[in-house]
Amino acid sequence: MIKATIITIGDEILIGQIVDTNSVSIAKHLNSAGITVAEKVSIGDNAEQIEQTLRRALTTTQVVIITGGLGPTKDDITKYTLAKFFSSDFREDDAVARHVKTMLEARGIVYNELNHSQAVVPEKCTVLFNHHGTAPGMWFEDAERRVTISLPGVPFEMEHLMEDEVMPRLKTHFSLNANIHRTMITAGLPESMLAEKIAAWEEALPAHIKLAYLPAPNVVRLRLSTYDAIDKTAAREEINALFAQLNDIIPQHIVGFEEASMQALVHDLLTQRQQTLSTAESCTGGAIASRFTAMAGASAYFNGGVIAYANEVKIGILGVNAEDIGRYGAVSESVARQMAEGARRATDSDYAIATTGIAGPTGGTKDKPIGTVWMAVATPTHTITALRNCGTDRGQIINRATAYAIEMLYKELKNNTNK
């Protein structure tokens, strides 16, 4: 089994100024090729720390991929640290120099000595030409055929180098087997209850098949993995057969596989049936609508949404009875019902979803604590409502309420025989 370590370099990562997306992308590339990521490490712009981390990584893994610290300024020290680590002098790469000069001139930037330094590379590295930036990647090999790769930290530059240079070279350099992963999406059962229902199935899994539970708001993903498989087709068929067994155990809770989502299922059903949808949201603030409009083709069925935060909007646009708000409060079954029916009526839609709740961090009471959300789905024939406690954190509450409401709609669509 070929293992890899991913090292991201930059003080900006450690202080939370930017989010490290590079290691996620690199890991996906490596896993798809059959290289197992053993560790991901983020460190600062410190030469000693870079050297120590690299030395340790090469004792346990055959591939080390480093991103960051390859710019023209003095705080970009990765190239010089690697040259010292591999006892390498420097040389000027004419192709890189011409590329950097041409790229900068096209942008109207004066080519200076700092820019010229980008073309100076360690003699012992193979240059990975960066068509999309000024800092080339670098490939080092040691006597034991272990590989150290240094890539720019700019995400799109790193991505192109991984696709165009790194992965083809790794596939040639190593004899690689396959890492196979497949993920089933389930809904309607919390993780503990799901684990209880499939306990016997889990116990019977072969030793080389690993199961992971990946919970998210209102869904639990089940991932089956096998590593270093010689026969990719046989490995995939084995995992598919194991998942097929769950059709008899939890059939009503299976949503789909991989990137399947509840909103995608609703999207497909509404598109197939040529029916329409609208939303009326208070506490979720447009989160439900955004999940649908993020999908290509949503214009075929999504008529519109109202973010009815203020009571005046609930009353004036959605037709909620003002006396009911006074009597029951804005967060109530009656108001959620009227919001859904009002949205359906105002947009001439077949279906409508509504939410009204207390997302916090203030506004909760003993009777209606933070996290209380009423939701409703209006259909061509009736309206259903549900009360959910969606947690204590504002972001968590919005995500959970959004997921619950979309699941309500999905179940109604599945139960509706008027297609």
Secondary structure, 3 states (H helix, E strand, C coil): CCEEEEEEECHHHHCCCCCCCHHHHHHHHHHHHCCEEEEEEEECCCHHHHHHHHHHHHHHCCEEEEECCCCCCCCCCHHHHHHHHCCCCEEECHHHHHHHHHHHHHCCCCCCHHHHHHHEEECCCEEECCCCCCCCEEEEECCCCCEEEEECCCHHHHHHHHHHHHHHHHHHHCCCCEEEEEEEEEECCCHHHHHHHCHHHHHCCCCCCEEEEEEECCEEEEEEEEEEECCHHHHHHHHHHHHHHHHHCCHHHEEEECCCCHHHHHHHHHHHHCCCEEEEECCCCCHHHHHHHCCCCHHHCEEEEEECCCHHHHHHCCCCCHHHHHHHCCCCHHHHHHHHHHHHHHHCCCEEEEEEECCCCCCCCCCCCCCEEEEEEECCCCEEEEEEECCCCHHHHHHHHHHHHHHHHHHHHHHCCCC
